[in-house]
Amino acid sequence: MNEYVDRLARARAAMVDRSIDGLCLSVGSDLPYLTGYRAMPLERLTMLVVPLDGDPVLVVPKLEAPRVDVSPGTFDVRPWGETQDPISIVDDILGDAGRVAVGDETWTTFSLALQNAGEERSWVAAGGLMSDLRIIKSPAEIDALRVAAATVDGVVDQMAGMGFSGRRERDVARELVDRTLADGHDTMEFWIVASGPNGASPHHEVGERVIEHGDAVVVDFGGHQNGYASDTTRMFVVGEPPYGFDNAFSVLLEAQRAATHHVRPGVSAASVDAVARDIITEAGYGDLFIHRVGHGIGMDTHEHPYMVEGNDLSLEPGMAFSIEPGIYTPGEWGIRIEDIVVVTEDGVEPLNTSDHSYRVVA
């Protein structure tokens, strides 16, 4: 069966389970997950309308319609012209649908217009329905994640031979981006090169700071290759590590490995976080671990499931997520180690396999 036919069928089954009469998806990854088409984020509405009864229809601006590649038996295309009202077209397709789920990333201007056009309807967020569909990756999706992970692993190894000292963070980041795109990524979504005290900011934006001898450097980067995301973090040290770094790194590496080995079907998402956090806390660094241990990954860099306290979701084969504990000492340095892993039938497969030790660079 065509994968999009199967996904649309599963979406309709989920709609029945949730008593939803219509599903409307616009920008974001939910749309290409069901159709293979990613909409440009424009002021012109693109929206897939899936009525419980009747064929799915992609309402799309006429000038964007040539970009749509329709898989056989999946959905119809309804182009709309510049002087037409796409909201009324969507409203007509929904017909007598009483309860409609709208994609989480739909622009507010369109969501409000739909509500005003169909005041007799009730509206709910489609996020829960779609995350349940996307949370278990198919073998093909896992293969795509595996390829993307291999690309960034290769770039990490290349960076071990680069010179860091005397260069600005943004210069190292530029080389990082160029190498990743040259090696197969289609896009880059983020790149963190956080040196010295900047490493204590988990989402530091690269800047003008010149990397110096004795700096610890957090390198966290990822993008998309063939529609699926990568995300990895490795540590680099310019010359001698700063005071206290070696001990903290050993603790973090133990925590990251223990959390990875803990992953298997049936354990909770929260327990993966707890395994890493307990080790870090017992070593005296608990207050310096300031974020969850991981996030799901797939078509988006961040998606369900999330490895965080309070998430009692039981892990299942096919779930993919990061394991990335960190220790951050304000004003001094930061450390993070990150792999993408996939739950298997009897355990876990780490997709990132580059050396976890910190690399000493010039």
C-alpha positions as CSV (number, residue, x, y, z in Angstrom):
1,M,0.0,0.0,0.0
2,N,1.2,3.5,-0.8
3,E,2.6,5.0,2.5
4,Y,0.4,8.1,2.2
5,V,-2.7,6.0,1.6
6,D,-1.9,4.1,4.8
7,R,-1.2,7.2,6.8
8,L,-4.4,8.9,5.7
9,A,-6.3,5.7,6.6
10,R,-4.7,5.7,10.1
11,A,-5.6,9.4,10.5
12,R,-9.2,8.7,9.7
13,A,-9.3,5.8,12.2
14,A,-7.8,8.1,14.8
15,M,-10.5,10.7,13.9
16,V,-13.2,8.1,14.6
17,D,-11.6,7.2,17.9
18,R,-11.7,10.8,19.0
19,S,-15.1,11.7,17.6
20,I,-13.6,14.1,15.1
21,D,-15.6,14.9,11.9
22,G,-12.9,16.8,10.0
23,L,-9.2,17.4,10.1
24,C,-7.5,20.6,8.7
25,L,-3.7,20.8,8.4
26,S,-1.7,23.7,7.1
27,V,2.0,24.6,7.5
28,G,4.3,22.3,9.5
29,S,5.3,18.7,9.2
30,D,1.9,17.1,9.8
31,L,0.9,18.1,6.2
32,P,3.9,16.4,4.5
33,Y,3.5,13.4,6.8
34,L,0.1,12.7,5.3
35,T,0.7,14.0,1.7
36,G,4.4,14.3,0.9
37,Y,3.8,18.0,0.3
38,R,5.3,20.7,2.5
39,A,3.6,24.0,2.3
40,M,5.5,27.3,2.1
41,P,4.6,29.5,5.1
42,L,2.7,32.1,3.1
43,E,-0.1,34.6,3.7
44,R,-2.0,32.5,1.1
45,L,-3.7,29.6,2.7
46,T,-2.7,26.0,2.0
47,M,-4.7,23.4,3.9
48,L,-5.4,19.7,3.7
49,V,-9.0,19.0,4.6
50,V,-9.8,15.5,5.6
51,P,-13.6,15.0,6.1
52,L,-14.6,11.8,7.9
53,D,-16.6,10.9,4.8
54,G,-15.4,11.9,1.4
55,D,-12.0,12.4,-0.3
56,P,-9.2,14.5,1.3
57,V,-8.7,17.7,-0.5
58,L,-5.6,19.9,-0.6
59,V,-6.7,23.5,-0.9
60,V,-3.7,25.3,-2.4
61,P,-2.9,28.7,-4.0
62,K,-3.0,28.3,-7.8
63,L,0.6,29.5,-8.1
64,E,1.8,26.8,-5.7
65,A,-0.2,24.0,-7.3
66,P,2.5,22.9,-9.8
67,R,4.7,22.0,-6.8
68,V,2.2,19.4,-5.6
69,D,3.0,15.8,-6.4
70,V,-0.1,13.7,-5.8
71,S,0.4,10.1,-4.9
72,P,-2.3,7.8,-6.6
73,G,-5.4,7.4,-4.5
74,T,-4.5,9.9,-1.8
75,F,-6.1,13.3,-2.1
76,D,-7.5,15.7,-4.6
77,V,-6.1,19.2,-5.3
78,R,-8.3,22.3,-5.2
79,P,-6.3,25.3,-6.5
80,W,-7.7,28.7,-5.6
81,G,-7.1,32.0,-7.5
82,E,-6.0,35.3,-6.1
83,T,-9.5,36.7,-6.0
84,Q,-11.1,33.6,-4.4
85,D,-11.7,33.1,-0.7
86,P,-9.9,29.9,0.4
87,I,-11.7,29.9,3.8
88,S,-15.1,29.5,2.1
89,I,-13.6,26.6,0.0
90,V,-12.4,24.8,3.2
91,D,-15.8,25.5,4.9
92,D,-17.6,24.0,1.9
93,I,-15.4,20.8,1.9
94,L,-16.1,20.4,5.7
95,G,-19.8,20.4,5.0
96,D,-21.7,19.4,8.1
97,A,-18.7,18.4,10.1
98,G,-19.5,19.3,13.7
99,R,-16.1,18.8,15.4
100,V,-13.0,19.8,13.6
101,A,-9.3,19.3,14.5
102,V,-6.9,22.0,13.3
103,G,-3.2,21.6,13.0
104,D,-1.2,23.1,15.8
105,E,1.0,25.2,13.5
106,T,-1.9,26.8,11.5
107,W,-1.6,30.5,11.5
108,T,-4.0,32.2,13.9
109,T,-5.4,34.4,11.2
110,F,-6.6,31.3,9.4
111,S,-7.8,29.5,12.5
112,L,-9.9,32.5,13.5
113,A,-11.3,32.9,10.0
114,L,-12.3,29.2,10.0
115,Q,-14.0,29.6,13.3
116,N,-15.9,32.6,12.2
117,A,-17.0,30.8,9.0
118,G,-18.2,27.8,10.8
119,E,-19.6,29.1,14.1
120,E,-21.8,26.1,14.5
121,R,-18.7,23.8,14.7
122,S,-16.5,23.0,17.7
123,W,-12.8,23.2,17.2
124,V,-10.0,21.3,18.8
125,A,-6.2,21.1,18.3
126,A,-5.0,18.3,16.1
127,G,-1.6,18.0,17.9
128,G,-2.5,14.9,20.0
129,L,-4.0,13.0,17.1
130,M,-1.1,13.7,14.8
131,S,1.6,13.1,17.4
132,D,0.1,9.7,18.1
133,L,0.3,8.9,14.4
134,R,3.9,10.1,14.0
135,I,5.5,9.0,17.3
136,I,6.2,5.4,16.0
137,K,8.7,5.6,13.1
138,S,8.4,3.1,10.2
139,P,11.6,1.2,9.1
140,A,11.9,3.7,6.2
141,E,11.8,6.6,8.6
142,I,14.4,5.1,10.9
143,D,16.6,4.5,7.9
144,A,16.3,8.2,7.0
145,L,17.2,9.2,10.6
146,R,20.1,6.8,10.5
147,V,21.5,8.4,7.3
148,A,21.1,11.9,8.7
149,A,22.9,10.9,11.9
150,A,25.8,9.3,10.0
151,T,26.3,12.6,8.1
152,V,26.6,14.7,11.3
153,D,28.8,12.0,12.9
154,G,31.2,12.3,9.9
155,V,31.3,16.1,10.3
156,V,32.1,15.7,14.1
157,D,35.1,13.6,13.1
158,Q,36.2,16.2,10.6
159,M,36.0,18.9,13.2
160,A,38.5,17.0,15.4
161,G,41.1,18.0,12.8
162,M,40.1,21.7,12.7
163,G,41.9,24.5,14.4
164,F,39.6,26.3,16.9
165,S,42.0,28.7,18.8
166,G,42.0,32.3,17.6
167,R,38.9,31.9,15.5
168,R,35.5,33.5,16.2
169,E,32.6,31.2,17.1
170,R,30.8,32.2,14.0
171,D,33.7,31.3,11.8
172,V,33.9,27.8,13.2
173,A,30.1,27.5,12.9
174,R,30.2,28.6,9.2
175,E,32.7,25.8,8.5
176,L,30.5,23.4,10.4
177,V,27.5,24.3,8.3
178,D,29.3,24.2,5.0
179,R,30.8,20.8,5.8
180,T,27.4,19.3,6.8
181,L,25.7,20.6,3.7
182,A,28.5,19.4,1.5
183,D,28.3,15.9,3.0
184,G,24.6,15.4,2.3
185,H,22.2,17.6,4.4
186,D,19.6,19.5,2.4
187,T,19.2,22.2,5.1
188,M,20.7,23.2,8.4
189,E,18.3,24.1,11.2
190,F,20.6,25.2,14.0
191,W,24.3,25.4,14.9
192,I,25.7,26.0,18.3
193,V,29.4,26.7,18.9
194,A,29.6,27.8,22.5
195,S,33.0,28.5,23.8
196,G,34.2,29.1,27.4
197,P,31.5,30.8,29.5
198,N,29.1,30.8,26.5
199,G,28.9,27.0,26.9
200,A,26.8,27.6,30.1
201,S,24.0,28.8,27.9
202,P,22.4,25.6,26.4
203,H,21.0,27.5,23.4
204,H,23.8,30.0,22.9
205,E,23.8,31.8,19.5
206,V,27.2,32.0,17.8
207,G,28.8,35.3,18.1
208,E,32.0,37.3,17.9
209,R,33.8,35.7,20.8
210,V,37.3,34.5,19.9
211,I,37.9,31.0,21.0
212,E,41.0,30.8,23.3
213,H,43.4,28.2,24.6
214,G,41.8,26.4,27.6
215,D,38.3,26.8,26.4
216,A,35.8,24.0,26.5
217,V,33.5,24.3,23.4
218,V,30.0,22.8,23.1
219,V,29.2,22.0,19.5
220,D,25.5,21.1,18.9
221,F,24.1,21.1,15.4
222,G,21.6,19.5,13.1
223,G,19.5,19.9,10.0
224,H,17.4,17.8,7.5
225,Q,18.4,15.2,5.0
226,N,15.7,13.7,2.8
227,G,13.1,15.1,5.0
228,Y,14.3,13.8,8.4
229,A,16.2,15.6,11.1
230,S,19.6,15.2,12.7
231,D,20.8,16.5,16.1
232,T,24.1,15.7,17.9
233,T,26.3,17.4,20.5
234,R,30.0,16.7,21.1
235,M,32.6,18.5,23.2
236,F,35.9,20.0,22.1
237,V,38.7,21.4,24.3
238,V,41.3,23.8,23.1
239,G,44.6,22.5,24.7
240,E,44.2,21.9,28.4
241,P,40.7,21.5,29.9
242,P,39.5,24.2,32.4
243,Y,39.5,23.5,36.1
244,G,36.9,21.0,37.2
245,F,36.0,20.0,33.6
246,D,37.4,16.5,33.6
247,N,35.5,15.3,36.7
248,A,32.2,16.8,35.4
249,F,32.7,15.3,32.0
250,S,33.2,11.9,33.5
251,V,30.0,12.2,35.4
252,L,28.1,13.4,32.4
253,L,29.4,10.6,30.2
254,E,28.4,8.0,32.7
255,A,24.9,9.6,32.9
256,Q,24.5,9.7,29.2
257,R,25.5,6.1,28.8
258,A,23.3,4.9,31.7
259,A,20.3,6.6,30.3
260,T,20.9,5.1,26.9
261,H,21.3,1.6,28.3
262,H,18.1,2.0,30.3
263,V,16.0,2.5,27.1
264,R,13.8,-0.5,26.1
265,P,10.1,-1.1,25.4
266,G,7.9,-0.6,28.5
267,V,10.0,1.8,30.5
268,S,8.6,5.3,30.9
269,A,9.9,8.4,29.2
270,A,10.3,10.0,32.7
271,S,12.5,7.2,33.9
272,V,15.1,7.9,31.1
273,D,15.4,11.4,32.4
274,A,15.6,10.1,36.0
275,V,18.5,7.7,35.3
276,A,20.7,10.5,34.0
277,R,19.5,13.0,36.5
278,D,20.1,10.8,39.5
279,I,23.8,10.2,38.5
280,I,24.4,13.9,38.0
281,T,22.7,14.8,41.2
282,E,24.5,12.2,43.3
283,A,27.8,13.6,42.0
284,G,26.8,17.1,43.2
285,Y,25.9,18.7,39.9
286,G,22.1,18.4,40.1
287,D,21.5,22.2,40.2
288,L,23.6,22.6,37.0
289,F,21.5,20.2,34.9
290,I,18.7,22.6,33.9
291,H,16.7,20.9,31.1
292,R,15.0,17.7,30.2
293,V,17.2,14.8,29.0
294,G,15.7,14.5,25.6
295,H,13.1,15.2,22.9
296,G,11.6,13.2,20.1
297,I,12.9,13.6,16.5
298,G,11.7,12.7,13.1
299,M,10.4,15.2,10.4
300,D,10.8,17.8,13.1
301,T,13.9,18.3,15.3
302,H,11.7,18.5,18.4
303,E,8.5,16.4,18.5
304,H,7.0,13.7,20.8
305,P,8.0,11.8,22.9
306,Y,9.8,14.0,25.4
307,M,12.1,12.5,28.0
308,V,11.1,14.6,31.0
309,E,9.9,14.2,34.6
310,G,6.2,13.6,34.7
311,N,5.9,12.0,31.3
312,D,4.7,8.4,32.1
313,L,4.4,7.4,28.5
314,S,5.7,3.8,28.0
315,L,8.3,3.6,25.3
316,E,7.6,1.4,22.3
317,P,9.7,0.1,19.4
318,G,10.1,2.7,16.7
319,M,10.2,5.7,19.0
320,A,13.1,8.0,18.3
321,F,14.5,10.7,20.6
322,S,17.6,12.4,21.9
323,I,19.5,11.6,25.1
324,E,21.4,14.8,26.0
325,P,22.2,15.5,29.6
326,G,24.2,18.6,30.4
327,I,26.1,20.3,33.1
328,Y,26.4,24.1,33.0
329,T,28.6,26.3,35.3
330,P,27.7,29.9,34.8
331,G,30.6,32.1,33.9
332,E,32.9,29.2,33.3
333,W,31.9,26.4,30.9
334,G,29.2,24.0,29.8
335,I,29.1,20.3,28.8
336,R,26.5,18.4,26.8
337,I,26.7,15.0,25.1
338,E,23.8,14.1,22.7
339,D,22.8,11.1,20.7
340,I,19.7,10.2,18.8
341,V,18.5,6.7,19.7
342,V,15.6,4.5,18.5
343,V,13.7,2.0,20.7
344,T,14.1,-1.5,19.3
345,E,12.1,-4.7,20.0
346,D,14.4,-5.6,22.9
347,G,16.4,-2.5,23.7
348,V,17.9,0.5,22.0
349,E,19.9,1.5,18.9
350,P,22.0,4.7,19.2
351,L,22.0,6.3,15.7
352,N,24.9,8.6,16.6
353,T,28.1,6.6,17.0
354,S,30.9,9.2,16.9
355,D,33.4,9.1,19.7
356,H,31.8,10.5,22.9
357,S,35.1,11.5,24.5
358,Y,35.9,15.2,24.3
359,R,38.3,16.0,21.4
360,V,41.4,18.0,22.2
361,V,42.0,20.5,19.3
362,A,44.5,23.3,18.6
